[in-house]
Amino acid sequence: MGKVAIIGVGQSAFVRGYPGSIRELAFVGFKGAMQDAQVSVKDIDASIICSAPEYDKQRSPSGVFAEYFGLIPQPTCYLESLCSSTSMGLRMAYSLVKSGLHDIVAVVGFQKMSEISSAESQERMGRGADIQWESPFGTMMPAYYAMFARAHMEKYGTTLDDLALIRVKAATYGQINEKALFRKPVAVEMFSDPDHFMSGPVSSPLRVGDCCANADGSSCIIVANEEKAMALCKKPVWILGLGAASASVNMTGRDLFTGLAVARDASQQAYKMAGVTPKDIDVAEVHDCFTVSEIMAYEDLGFVKPGEGKELIRSKETYKEGSIPVNVDGGLLSKGHPIGATGGSQIRTIVLELRNEAGEMQVKKPEIGLVHNIGGVGLYGVVTILGR
């Protein structure tokens, strides 16, 4: 079959405490993407609804959303792979369109995390680990990534200031992203000030400023075949490469000193499918749920050799003006992390960049963009490569 394109993207603002229902929240992202694509509900052949379960009272939200969006009787389904759900949804939509089964598919990601308390949210995140052998012993997301951070520091000499520099960059771009939850500047000095909340301990060596925040939000991607894309869209963004991988759910099956294997495996698949190398990437969105996650991503994606990620942030090469701009929308650290909506937000940013519609966040003439989306503690990895 022919090529597959993204013809529309949409996203709600990411907030704490969205006042409406989950269907209303999801509709914000869906409406934005539909308006962007300039299509009607009659044009949508199928929908894929993506989120992480256990945060909502509603079971099987796909049918509820399809009805609310006006997508009845078109087929719909629910897909989850924790934090990488929407990127995995895009992979599924690509397959449905590429096979010729459908012409246009909507991928909707959402999460309303404020429906439960922060403590309850952490407990549910912990269930993303093995509920028989790990999570009953109190492991939580910050603790897992703290182990990776400690390993990186011990092996490569990465410092607390290097981690802080990641958050400083995130805040630089969060200030200019109207969809971001946090829009205030951050300075490295905040992390060394014992009286500043950013320096507060979470799980050593990670501090408050090293961690992303829960949020409520939605995103949507409209995927179409080549014929429809060329007929309906002035600036289609083509899906060039897709990669996905999984890893041992238990940390006993991992090597903490070598980053995330799922990111390396998925990126190699995506590079091969797209026929490109890391040097060809003009702009990237990586899954910075913690500051160390971004440094690891630099290395796992092949932008630099293992251990050299800290040099990229020290030299500001991952800023908008650098050799490989990364997370110029503020990333998860500034936008917040509404789990099911995160991948769609990352994809939206790269689509806008490739269409030269990113406003203040626009990098100079990008041709190829990459999205790195991780589910759980490196349990799932999805890498998507997009081109103009």
C-alpha positions as CSV (number, residue, x, y, z in Angstrom):
1,M,0.0,0.0,0.0
2,G,1.0,3.7,-0.2
3,K,2.4,5.9,2.4
4,V,0.7,6.8,5.7
5,A,0.5,10.4,7.0
6,I,-0.6,12.4,10.0
7,I,-3.1,15.0,8.7
8,G,-4.3,16.5,12.0
9,V,-3.1,16.9,15.6
10,G,-4.7,18.4,18.7
11,Q,-4.1,18.7,22.4
12,S,-5.8,20.2,25.5
13,A,-3.9,22.3,27.9
14,F,-2.3,20.0,30.5
15,V,-3.7,21.1,33.9
16,R,-4.1,20.0,37.6
17,G,-7.7,19.4,38.4
18,Y,-9.7,19.5,35.1
19,P,-13.3,20.3,36.2
20,G,-15.2,18.2,33.6
21,S,-15.6,14.6,32.8
22,I,-13.1,12.4,31.0
23,R,-15.2,12.4,27.8
24,E,-15.2,16.2,27.9
25,L,-11.5,16.3,28.5
26,A,-10.8,13.9,25.6
27,F,-13.1,15.8,23.3
28,V,-10.8,18.9,23.6
29,G,-7.9,17.1,22.0
30,F,-10.2,15.3,19.5
31,K,-11.9,18.6,18.4
32,G,-8.5,20.3,17.9
33,A,-7.2,17.5,15.7
34,M,-10.4,17.4,13.7
35,Q,-10.3,21.1,13.1
36,D,-6.6,20.9,12.2
37,A,-7.3,18.2,9.7
38,Q,-10.4,19.9,8.4
39,V,-12.4,16.7,8.4
40,S,-15.8,15.7,9.8
41,V,-16.8,12.7,11.9
42,K,-18.1,11.0,8.8
43,D,-14.6,10.9,7.4
44,I,-13.3,8.9,10.4
45,D,-13.4,5.2,9.7
46,A,-12.3,4.0,13.2
47,S,-11.0,5.3,16.5
48,I,-8.4,4.1,19.0
49,I,-8.7,5.3,22.6
50,C,-5.5,5.2,24.6
51,S,-4.8,5.6,28.3
52,A,-3.5,3.8,31.4
53,P,-6.3,2.1,33.3
54,E,-7.0,2.3,37.0
55,Y,-7.1,6.1,37.1
56,D,-10.8,6.4,36.0
57,K,-14.1,5.1,37.2
58,Q,-15.2,4.5,33.7
59,R,-14.4,1.0,32.3
60,S,-14.0,0.6,28.5
61,P,-14.0,4.3,27.7
62,S,-13.7,3.7,24.0
63,G,-17.4,3.1,23.5
64,V,-18.3,6.1,25.7
65,F,-16.0,8.4,23.7
66,A,-17.1,7.1,20.3
67,E,-20.7,7.9,21.2
68,Y,-19.8,11.3,22.6
69,F,-17.6,12.2,19.6
70,G,-20.3,11.2,17.1
71,L,-18.3,8.2,15.8
72,I,-21.1,5.6,16.0
73,P,-21.3,3.0,14.3
74,Q,-17.6,3.1,13.3
75,P,-15.4,0.5,15.1
76,T,-13.5,1.6,18.2
77,C,-11.1,0.0,20.7
78,Y,-9.2,0.7,23.8
79,L,-5.4,0.3,23.9
80,E,-2.9,0.7,26.7
81,S,0.8,0.4,27.2
82,L,1.1,2.6,30.2
83,C,2.8,5.9,29.4
84,S,3.5,5.0,25.8
85,S,-0.2,4.2,25.0
86,T,-0.8,6.9,22.4
87,S,2.4,6.2,20.5
88,M,1.4,2.5,20.5
89,G,-2.0,3.7,19.3
90,L,-0.3,5.5,16.4
91,R,1.5,2.3,15.5
92,M,-1.8,0.4,15.4
93,A,-3.5,3.1,13.4
94,Y,-0.6,3.0,10.9
95,S,-1.1,-0.7,10.5
96,L,-4.9,-0.3,10.0
97,V,-4.4,2.3,7.3
98,K,-1.3,0.7,5.7
99,S,-3.2,-2.6,5.3
100,G,-6.1,-0.9,3.5
101,L,-8.6,-1.8,6.1
102,H,-9.3,1.9,6.9
103,D,-8.6,5.2,5.2
104,I,-8.6,7.5,8.2
105,V,-8.2,6.7,11.8
106,A,-8.3,8.9,14.9
107,V,-6.0,8.1,17.8
108,V,-7.1,9.7,21.1
109,G,-5.1,9.8,24.3
110,F,-6.3,11.0,27.6
111,Q,-5.8,10.8,31.4
112,K,-7.6,12.5,34.2
113,M,-5.3,11.8,37.1
114,S,-6.9,14.3,39.5
115,E,-9.8,11.9,40.1
116,I,-7.7,10.2,42.7
117,S,-5.2,11.4,45.3
118,S,-1.5,11.7,44.7
119,A,-0.9,8.8,47.1
120,E,-3.4,6.7,45.3
121,S,-1.8,7.7,41.9
122,Q,1.6,6.6,43.1
123,E,0.2,3.3,44.3
124,R,-1.4,2.7,40.9
125,M,1.9,3.6,39.1
126,G,3.6,1.1,41.3
127,R,1.3,-1.6,40.0
128,G,2.9,-1.0,36.6
129,A,5.7,-3.2,38.1
130,D,5.2,-6.9,38.9
131,I,2.5,-7.0,41.6
132,Q,3.7,-10.4,42.8
133,W,7.4,-9.8,43.1
134,E,8.1,-6.0,43.2
135,S,5.4,-3.5,43.8
136,P,4.3,-5.0,47.2
137,F,7.6,-4.0,48.6
138,G,6.9,-0.3,48.0
139,T,8.7,0.5,44.7
140,M,7.5,3.6,43.0
141,M,8.4,5.4,39.8
142,P,10.8,7.9,41.4
143,A,12.6,5.1,43.2
144,Y,13.1,3.1,40.1
145,Y,14.5,6.0,38.1
146,A,16.6,7.0,41.1
147,M,18.4,3.7,40.7
148,F,19.1,4.5,37.1
149,A,20.4,7.9,38.1
150,R,22.7,6.5,40.7
151,A,24.0,4.0,38.3
152,H,24.7,6.6,35.7
153,M,26.5,8.8,38.2
154,E,28.6,6.0,39.4
155,K,29.6,4.8,35.9
156,Y,29.9,8.0,34.0
157,G,30.4,10.8,36.5
158,T,27.1,12.5,35.9
159,T,26.4,15.1,38.5
160,L,23.4,16.5,40.3
161,D,24.0,19.8,38.4
162,D,23.8,17.9,35.1
163,L,20.3,16.7,36.1
164,A,19.3,20.2,37.1
165,L,20.4,21.5,33.7
166,I,17.8,19.3,32.1
167,R,15.1,20.9,34.2
168,V,16.4,24.4,33.4
169,K,16.1,23.6,29.7
170,A,12.7,22.2,30.2
171,A,11.6,25.4,32.0
172,T,13.1,27.5,29.3
173,Y,10.6,26.1,26.8
174,G,7.8,25.5,29.1
175,Q,7.5,29.2,29.5
176,I,6.6,29.6,25.8
177,N,4.3,26.6,25.6
178,E,0.7,27.7,26.2
179,K,-0.3,24.0,26.8
180,A,2.3,23.4,29.5
181,L,1.4,23.0,33.2
182,F,4.5,24.8,34.5
183,R,5.5,28.0,32.8
184,K,8.0,29.6,35.2
185,P,11.8,29.8,34.8
186,V,14.0,27.5,36.8
187,A,17.7,28.1,37.8
188,V,20.3,25.6,38.8
189,E,20.8,27.5,42.1
190,M,17.3,26.4,43.2
191,F,18.5,22.8,43.5
192,S,21.2,23.7,45.9
193,D,19.1,26.0,48.1
194,P,17.8,23.8,51.0
195,D,14.9,26.1,51.5
196,H,13.7,25.9,47.9
197,F,11.0,23.3,47.1
198,M,12.9,22.3,43.9
199,S,15.7,20.9,46.1
200,G,13.4,18.8,48.3
201,P,14.3,15.1,48.4
202,V,12.1,12.6,46.7
203,S,14.2,9.5,46.2
204,S,18.0,10.1,46.3
205,P,19.5,11.4,44.2
206,L,16.3,12.7,42.6
207,R,14.8,15.8,44.0
208,V,11.4,17.5,43.4
209,G,12.8,19.4,40.4
210,D,14.0,16.2,38.8
211,C,10.5,14.7,38.6
212,C,7.6,15.4,36.3
213,A,4.1,16.0,37.7
214,N,0.8,14.3,37.3
215,A,-1.6,16.2,35.1
216,D,-5.0,16.0,33.4
217,G,-5.0,16.2,29.6
218,S,-5.8,14.8,26.2
219,S,-4.3,14.6,22.7
220,C,-5.4,13.3,19.3
221,I,-3.7,12.3,16.1
222,I,-5.6,11.9,12.7
223,V,-3.9,9.3,10.5
224,A,-4.7,8.9,6.8
225,N,-3.6,6.9,3.7
226,E,-1.6,8.7,1.0
227,E,-4.6,9.3,-1.3
228,K,-6.7,10.9,1.5
229,A,-3.7,12.8,2.9
230,M,-2.9,14.4,-0.5
231,A,-6.5,15.3,-1.1
232,L,-7.3,16.7,2.3
233,C,-4.1,18.1,3.7
234,K,-1.8,20.9,2.5
235,K,1.1,19.8,4.8
236,P,0.9,16.1,5.5
237,V,3.6,14.7,7.8
238,W,4.6,11.2,6.8
239,I,5.2,8.3,9.1
240,L,8.7,7.1,8.1
241,G,9.7,4.7,10.8
242,L,8.1,2.8,13.7
243,G,9.9,0.8,16.4
244,A,8.6,-0.9,19.5
245,A,10.1,-3.2,22.1
246,S,9.5,-4.6,25.6
247,A,11.7,-5.6,28.5
248,S,11.7,-7.6,31.7
249,V,9.2,-6.1,34.1
250,N,11.4,-7.0,37.1
251,M,14.6,-5.0,37.7
252,T,16.4,-8.3,38.4
253,G,16.2,-8.8,34.6
254,R,17.8,-5.5,33.8
255,D,21.2,-3.9,33.7
256,L,20.8,-0.5,35.4
257,F,24.2,0.6,34.0
258,T,23.2,0.4,30.3
259,G,20.1,2.7,30.1
260,L,16.8,1.4,28.7
261,A,17.1,-1.5,26.3
262,V,13.6,-0.9,24.9
263,A,14.6,2.6,23.7
264,R,17.7,1.2,21.9
265,D,15.8,-1.7,20.3
266,A,12.8,0.5,19.3
267,S,15.0,3.2,17.9
268,Q,17.1,0.8,15.8
269,Q,13.9,-0.6,14.3
270,A,12.6,2.9,13.5
271,Y,15.9,4.1,12.0
272,K,16.1,1.0,9.8
273,M,12.5,1.3,8.6
274,A,12.9,5.0,7.9
275,G,16.3,4.5,6.2
276,V,18.0,7.2,8.4
277,T,20.6,7.4,11.2
278,P,20.6,9.4,14.5
279,K,22.6,12.1,12.6
280,D,19.6,12.7,10.3
281,I,17.3,13.7,13.1
282,D,16.6,17.4,13.2
283,V,14.4,17.6,16.2
284,A,13.3,15.2,18.9
285,E,10.8,14.6,21.7
286,V,12.0,12.3,24.4
287,H,10.3,10.8,27.4
288,D,11.7,13.0,30.3
289,C,9.6,11.7,33.1
290,F,12.7,12.4,35.2
291,T,15.7,14.5,34.4
292,V,18.0,11.4,34.2
293,S,15.5,9.9,31.7
294,E,16.4,12.6,29.1
295,I,20.2,12.1,29.5
296,M,19.6,8.3,29.1
297,A,17.5,9.0,26.0
298,Y,20.3,10.9,24.3
299,E,22.5,7.9,24.6
300,D,19.9,5.2,24.0
301,L,18.8,6.9,20.7
302,G,22.4,7.2,19.5
303,F,22.7,10.9,19.6
304,V,25.9,10.4,21.6
305,K,27.9,7.4,23.0
306,P,27.0,5.9,26.4
307,G,28.1,8.3,29.2
308,E,28.3,11.3,26.9
309,G,24.7,12.5,27.4
310,K,25.7,15.0,30.1
311,E,28.0,16.7,27.6
312,L,25.0,17.4,25.3
313,I,23.2,19.3,28.0
314,R,26.3,21.1,29.3
315,S,27.1,22.4,25.9
316,K,23.4,23.3,25.2
317,E,23.4,21.2,22.0
318,T,19.9,20.0,22.8
319,Y,18.6,23.6,23.0
320,K,16.6,25.0,20.1
321,E,19.7,26.5,18.5
322,G,21.9,23.4,19.1
323,S,22.8,20.5,16.8
324,I,20.0,18.2,18.0
325,P,17.1,20.2,19.6
326,V,15.2,18.0,22.2
327,N,12.0,18.7,24.0
328,V,11.6,22.3,22.8
329,D,8.0,22.3,24.1
330,G,9.2,21.8,27.7
331,G,8.9,18.1,27.8
332,L,7.1,16.2,30.5
333,L,9.0,18.1,33.1
334,S,7.2,21.3,32.1
335,K,4.1,20.1,30.4
336,G,3.1,17.6,33.1
337,H,2.5,13.9,32.4
338,P,-1.2,12.9,31.8
339,I,-0.1,9.3,31.1
340,G,-2.4,8.4,28.2
341,A,-2.1,11.8,26.5
342,T,1.7,12.2,26.7
343,G,2.7,10.3,23.5
344,G,0.1,12.2,21.4
345,S,1.4,15.5,22.8
346,Q,5.0,14.6,21.8
347,I,3.8,13.6,18.3
348,R,1.8,16.9,18.0
349,T,5.0,18.9,18.8
350,I,7.0,17.1,16.1
351,V,4.2,17.5,13.6
352,L,4.0,21.2,14.2
353,E,7.8,21.5,14.0
354,L,7.9,19.7,10.6
355,R,5.1,21.9,9.3
356,N,6.9,25.0,10.6
357,E,4.0,25.9,12.7
358,A,5.5,25.7,16.2
359,G,5.7,29.4,16.8
360,E,8.3,30.4,19.4
361,M,9.3,26.8,19.8
362,Q,10.1,26.4,16.1
363,V,13.5,25.0,15.2
364,K,15.2,25.9,11.9
365,K,13.9,24.1,8.9
366,P,13.5,20.5,10.3
367,E,13.1,17.7,7.8
368,I,13.0,14.7,10.1
369,G,11.7,14.4,13.6
370,L,11.8,11.7,16.3
371,V,9.5,10.8,19.2
372,H,10.7,8.6,22.0
373,N,7.9,7.4,24.3
374,I,8.5,5.0,27.2
375,G,5.9,3.0,29.1
376,G,6.5,2.2,32.8
377,V,10.1,1.9,33.9
378,G,11.4,0.9,30.5
379,L,8.8,-1.9,30.2
380,Y,7.6,-0.6,26.8
381,G,9.5,1.5,24.3
382,V,8.1,3.1,21.2
383,V,10.0,5.3,18.8
384,T,8.4,7.1,15.9
385,I,10.2,8.9,13.0
386,L,8.3,11.5,11.0
387,G,9.2,13.4,7.9
388,R,8.0,16.4,5.9
